[in-house]
Protein backbone atom coordinates (compact mmCIF):
# COMPACT_ATOMS: atom_id res chain seq x y z
CA UNK A 1 0.00 0.00 0.00
CA UNK A 2 1.29 3.49 -0.82
CA UNK A 3 2.17 5.69 2.14
CA UNK A 4 0.65 9.17 2.17
CA UNK A 5 2.91 11.97 3.42
CA UNK A 6 2.17 15.55 4.33
CA UNK A 7 4.89 17.93 3.20
CA UNK A 8 5.03 21.43 4.70
CA UNK A 9 7.08 24.00 2.77
CA UNK A 10 8.42 27.45 3.59
CA UNK A 11 10.88 29.93 2.17
CA UNK A 12 13.25 32.63 3.37
CA UNK A 13 14.57 35.65 1.46
CA UNK A 14 13.09 34.41 -1.82
CA UNK A 15 12.38 37.78 -3.42
CA UNK A 16 14.72 38.94 -6.16
CA UNK A 17 15.43 42.43 -4.81
CA UNK A 18 15.09 42.04 -1.03
CA UNK A 19 18.76 42.99 -0.38
CA UNK A 20 19.43 39.60 1.17
CA UNK A 21 22.26 37.51 -0.24
CA UNK A 22 21.16 33.97 0.62
CA UNK A 23 17.82 32.35 -0.13
CA UNK A 24 16.57 29.12 1.47
CA UNK A 25 13.64 26.84 0.64
CA UNK A 26 12.71 24.10 3.08
CA UNK A 27 10.25 21.32 3.84
CA UNK A 28 9.26 19.22 6.84
CA UNK A 29 7.41 15.97 6.14
CA UNK A 30 5.95 12.99 7.96
CA UNK A 31 3.30 10.30 7.41
CA UNK A 32 -0.22 11.72 7.18
CA UNK A 33 -1.55 9.64 10.07
CA UNK A 34 0.97 11.15 12.51
CA UNK A 35 0.31 14.82 11.81
CA UNK A 36 -2.35 15.21 14.48
CA UNK A 37 -0.39 13.47 17.25
CA UNK A 38 2.70 15.52 16.43
CA UNK A 39 0.67 18.74 16.54
CA UNK A 40 -0.70 17.71 19.94
CA UNK A 41 2.82 16.99 21.18
CA UNK A 42 3.96 20.46 20.12
CA UNK A 43 0.97 22.01 21.89
CA UNK A 44 1.87 20.09 25.05
CA UNK A 45 5.46 21.28 24.74
CA UNK A 46 4.23 24.87 24.55
CA UNK A 47 2.16 24.41 27.69
CA UNK A 48 5.13 23.00 29.61
CA UNK A 49 7.00 26.21 28.82
CA UNK A 50 4.10 28.47 29.73
CA UNK A 51 3.22 29.27 26.13
CA UNK A 52 -0.38 29.25 24.97
CA UNK A 53 -1.00 26.41 22.46
CA UNK A 54 -2.47 28.94 20.02
CA UNK A 55 0.76 30.98 19.98
CA UNK A 56 2.51 30.78 16.62
CA UNK A 57 6.05 29.43 16.69
CA UNK A 58 8.40 31.33 14.39
CA UNK A 59 12.14 31.85 13.98
CA UNK A 60 11.71 35.62 14.25
CA UNK A 61 10.15 35.12 17.70
CA UNK A 62 13.20 33.34 19.15
CA UNK A 63 14.33 35.23 22.25
CA UNK A 64 16.36 34.54 25.42
CA UNK A 65 13.17 34.05 27.44
CA UNK A 66 11.84 31.41 25.03
CA UNK A 67 15.08 29.69 24.02
CA UNK A 68 14.37 26.70 26.30
CA UNK A 69 11.17 25.96 24.43
CA UNK A 70 12.84 26.24 21.03
CA UNK A 71 15.70 23.96 22.12
CA UNK A 72 13.14 21.38 23.24
CA UNK A 73 11.29 21.75 19.95
CA UNK A 74 14.50 21.03 18.03
CA UNK A 75 15.19 18.01 20.22
CA UNK A 76 11.62 16.81 19.62
CA UNK A 77 12.22 16.96 15.87
CA UNK A 78 15.41 14.90 16.12
CA UNK A 79 13.88 12.44 18.57
CA UNK A 80 10.96 11.64 16.27
CA UNK A 81 12.26 9.36 13.49
CA UNK A 82 9.10 9.99 11.45
CA UNK A 83 9.94 13.68 11.05
CA UNK A 84 12.23 14.78 8.22
CA UNK A 85 13.61 18.07 6.90
CA UNK A 86 15.26 19.17 3.65
CA UNK A 87 16.61 22.60 2.77
CA UNK A 88 17.86 24.03 -0.50
CA UNK A 89 20.27 26.94 -0.05
CA UNK A 90 21.17 29.53 -2.68
CA UNK A 91 24.20 31.23 -1.07
CA UNK A 92 24.36 34.36 -3.22
CA UNK A 93 21.43 35.58 -5.31
CA UNK A 94 23.59 38.35 -6.81
CA UNK A 95 25.33 35.71 -8.95
CA UNK A 96 22.13 34.64 -10.69
CA UNK A 97 22.08 35.19 -14.45
CA UNK A 98 18.47 34.70 -15.46
CA UNK A 99 18.88 36.30 -18.89
CA UNK A 100 21.60 33.82 -19.83
CA UNK A 101 19.14 30.97 -19.29
CA UNK A 102 16.09 32.57 -20.88
CA UNK A 103 14.13 32.82 -17.65
CA UNK A 104 12.90 35.33 -15.11
CA UNK A 105 13.16 35.10 -11.34
CA UNK A 106 9.69 33.52 -10.99
CA UNK A 107 10.49 30.67 -13.38
CA UNK A 108 13.81 30.07 -11.64
CA UNK A 109 11.98 30.09 -8.28
CA UNK A 110 9.74 27.20 -9.42
CA UNK A 111 12.78 25.29 -10.68
CA UNK A 112 14.37 25.66 -7.26
CA UNK A 113 11.20 24.53 -5.50
CA UNK A 114 11.15 21.45 -7.73
CA UNK A 115 14.82 20.79 -6.96
CA UNK A 116 14.12 21.05 -3.24
CA UNK A 117 11.08 18.76 -3.28
CA UNK A 118 12.01 16.15 -5.90
CA UNK A 119 14.58 14.41 -3.68
CA UNK A 120 11.81 13.77 -1.14
CA UNK A 121 9.35 12.15 -3.53
CA UNK A 122 9.06 8.42 -4.10
CA UNK A 123 6.96 7.22 -7.07
CA UNK A 124 5.30 4.55 -4.94
CA UNK A 125 3.91 7.00 -2.38
CA UNK A 126 1.45 9.90 -2.27
CA UNK A 127 2.22 13.47 -1.22
CA UNK A 128 0.09 16.34 -0.04
CA UNK A 129 2.09 19.56 -0.15
CA UNK A 130 1.23 22.63 1.91
CA UNK A 131 2.72 26.10 1.56
CA UNK A 132 2.35 29.10 3.81
CA UNK A 133 0.15 31.86 2.41
CA UNK A 134 2.54 34.71 1.65
CA UNK A 135 0.68 37.11 -0.63
CA UNK A 136 -2.23 37.53 -3.03
CA UNK A 137 -0.40 35.46 -5.68
CA UNK A 138 -0.40 32.34 -3.52
CA UNK A 139 -3.21 30.59 -5.42
CA UNK A 140 -1.43 31.05 -8.75
CA UNK A 141 1.83 29.92 -7.17
CA UNK A 142 0.50 26.60 -5.89
CA UNK A 143 -1.23 25.80 -9.17
CA UNK A 144 1.99 26.46 -11.08
CA UNK A 145 4.07 24.46 -8.61
CA UNK A 146 1.80 21.43 -8.86
CA UNK A 147 1.97 21.60 -12.66
CA UNK A 148 5.78 21.76 -12.57
CA UNK A 149 6.08 18.88 -10.09
CA UNK A 150 3.59 16.61 -11.86
CA UNK A 151 4.96 17.29 -15.34
CA UNK A 152 8.52 16.53 -14.30
CA UNK A 153 7.41 13.30 -12.62
CA UNK A 154 5.15 12.30 -15.54
CA UNK A 155 2.45 12.29 -12.89
CA UNK A 156 -0.29 13.50 -15.20
CA UNK A 157 -3.02 11.79 -13.19
CA UNK A 158 -1.65 13.33 -9.98
CA UNK A 159 -1.26 9.99 -8.27
CA UNK A 160 2.03 11.04 -6.63
CA UNK A 161 1.57 14.76 -5.99
CA UNK A 162 -2.06 14.52 -4.99
CA UNK A 163 -2.43 18.03 -3.62
CA UNK A 164 -0.62 21.37 -3.44
CA UNK A 165 -2.37 24.07 -1.46
CA UNK A 166 -1.77 27.03 0.81
CA UNK A 167 -2.50 27.09 4.53
CA UNK A 168 -2.15 29.67 7.29
CA UNK A 169 1.01 28.97 9.25
CA UNK A 170 -0.47 30.04 12.59
CA UNK A 171 -2.94 27.15 12.26
CA UNK A 172 -0.42 24.42 11.33
CA UNK A 173 2.16 23.27 13.90
CA UNK A 174 4.32 21.40 11.40
CA UNK A 175 4.61 24.43 9.16
CA UNK A 176 5.76 26.40 12.21
CA UNK A 177 8.38 23.73 12.89
CA UNK A 178 9.55 24.10 9.29
CA UNK A 179 9.83 27.87 9.81
CA UNK A 180 12.14 27.34 12.81
CA UNK A 181 14.43 24.83 11.08
CA UNK A 182 14.48 26.88 7.88
CA UNK A 183 15.21 30.04 9.86
CA UNK A 184 18.23 28.41 11.48
CA UNK A 185 19.63 27.30 8.11
CA UNK A 186 19.04 30.77 6.68
CA UNK A 187 20.63 32.44 9.71
CA UNK A 188 23.90 30.55 9.48
CA UNK A 189 24.10 30.80 5.67
CA UNK A 190 23.64 34.56 5.85
CA UNK A 191 26.53 34.76 8.28
CA UNK A 192 24.46 36.43 10.98
CA UNK A 193 25.50 36.78 14.61
CA UNK A 194 22.83 39.10 15.96
CA UNK A 195 21.28 36.87 18.63
CA UNK A 196 22.94 34.54 21.17
CA UNK A 197 19.61 32.70 21.49
CA UNK A 198 19.39 32.03 17.75
CA UNK A 199 23.08 31.10 17.64
CA UNK A 200 22.37 28.57 20.40
CA UNK A 201 19.61 26.96 18.34
CA UNK A 202 21.90 26.74 15.32
CA UNK A 203 24.52 25.00 17.46
CA UNK A 204 21.94 22.53 18.77
CA UNK A 205 20.87 21.64 15.22
CA UNK A 206 24.52 21.28 14.17
CA UNK A 207 25.19 18.99 17.13
CA UNK A 208 22.09 16.85 16.66
CA UNK A 209 22.42 16.58 12.87
CA UNK A 210 26.21 16.35 12.67
CA UNK A 211 26.22 18.89 9.84
CA UNK A 212 27.48 22.46 9.47
CA UNK A 213 24.27 23.56 7.63
CA UNK A 214 26.40 25.41 5.07
CA UNK A 215 27.53 22.36 3.08
CA UNK A 216 25.63 19.84 1.00
CA UNK A 217 24.79 16.59 2.77
CA UNK A 218 24.56 13.22 1.06
CA UNK A 219 21.41 12.98 -1.06
CA UNK A 220 20.35 9.88 0.89
CA UNK A 221 20.39 11.79 4.18
CA UNK A 222 16.71 11.76 5.10
CA UNK A 223 16.62 13.28 8.59
CA UNK A 224 18.24 16.67 8.01
CA UNK A 225 19.15 17.08 4.36
CA UNK A 226 20.83 20.21 2.99
CA UNK A 227 21.61 20.97 -0.65
CA UNK A 228 23.69 24.06 -1.43
CA UNK A 229 22.82 25.09 -4.97
CA UNK A 230 25.33 26.98 -7.07
CA UNK A 231 24.78 28.41 -10.53
CA UNK A 232 27.73 26.45 -11.97
CA UNK A 233 26.45 23.12 -10.61
CA UNK A 234 23.64 20.84 -11.80
CA UNK A 235 20.48 20.83 -9.75
CA UNK A 236 19.97 17.97 -7.34
Secondary structure, DSSP 8 states (H G I E B T S, - for coil): ---EEEEEEEEES-STTSS-S-EEEEEEEEEGGGHHHHHHHHHHHHHHTT--TTS---GGG--GGGHHHHHHHHHHHHH-TT-EEEEEEES-GGG--TGGGT--HHHHHHHHHHHHHHTT--TTSEEEEEEE--STTHHHHHHHHHHHHHHHTT-TT-SSEEEEEEE-GGG-HHHHHHHHHHHHHHHHHTT--S-HHHHHHHHHHHHHH-S-SSS---TT--SEEEEEE-TTS---
